[in-house]
Amino acid sequence: MESMFEKKLRRLSRPPVLTDFLGEGDFADAMPPARLAEYQRRAVRAIVARAYESSPFYRRKMEGAGVKPAAVEGPEDLKLL
């Protein structure tokens, strides 16, 4: 039986975007391809937005490249950075 601490720790170890796609015992490598692709798109958008909002370094890099976070819609757009 898991303690409440272990359950909370398990939830914290997964980024929120991942929790939307996986159940308690699921793994990304078992996702259907379409679901995995959607997860990847959402994860990339979330990571780029967070980097832009939270890191002066990455904000300057993106501004220097003329890229706003909204322009990065998925993994295929990472080349813009």
Secondary structure, 3 states (H helix, E strand, C coil): CCCHHHHHHHHHCCCHHHHCCCCCCCCHHHCCHHHHHHHHHHHHHHHHHHHHHHCHHHHHHHHHHCCCHHHCCCHHHHHHC
